[in-house]
């Protein structure tokens, strides 16, 4: 465990670059663009993981954020040797990218041909690009508009970048995507008010959120039913005494930001 502390330190050092990357992501989404994450091996699995977790956590459309791994979905379960060297596949991975999108490439060495080709092609298409690497000499950081070099040094198990490098990548990806969602109004304080209640645990959490923000006397279940399952709608309906249609109108006027309708958290 001690050997992984360097991953946290490496992520802290690049906080300014993370902030720049977050601003790029926010700008792309506000223009109607998408987030496309690309990687190979461990880096690719982490990219796909980050993309998969945003829709249920923040209620965004699954098409808004996509993860693409060298070797395709099969590489999520089993290593496909040589996939990271396929630059042509990297080109194909971003052949639908537009100038409104942002492409985030992740590579521990910063030299994976699949990832570099994807980022360079996306940049040629006019998309904004972010490169996350762990090796200070990794060229991917220079390929991208925003380069993030979370230098983790030698791995405890030589060459096993799923350890320090992978941990640092996960921290950086979490920080960028979560920071962007916060800036886009997907949270209220530290609460996930745009979550999608896809299971019993999340339905219970939705009810707790409504009670926490609308007041302990709120009939959370009834409000959520009337609000179409939307935590934000339910809270606005309770706090402002309006129906669902008016709650939705108020939220649209506030660009989806709950604080813009009921005020900032106390």
Secondary structure, DSSP 8 states (H G I E B T S, - for coil): -GGGHHHHHHHHHTHHHHHHHHHHHHHHHHTT--EEEEE-HHHHHHHHHHHHHHHHHH---GGGEEEEETT-GGGGTS--TTGGG-HHHHHHHTTT--TT-EEEEEESSS--HHHHHHHHHHHHTT-EEEEEESSTT-THHHHSSEEEE----S-SSTT-TTTHHHHHHHHHHHHHHHHHHHHTT--BTTB-TT----SHHHHHHHHHHHHHHH-TTS-HHHHHHHTTT-HHHHHHHHHHT--HHHHHHHHHHTTT-THHHH-S--
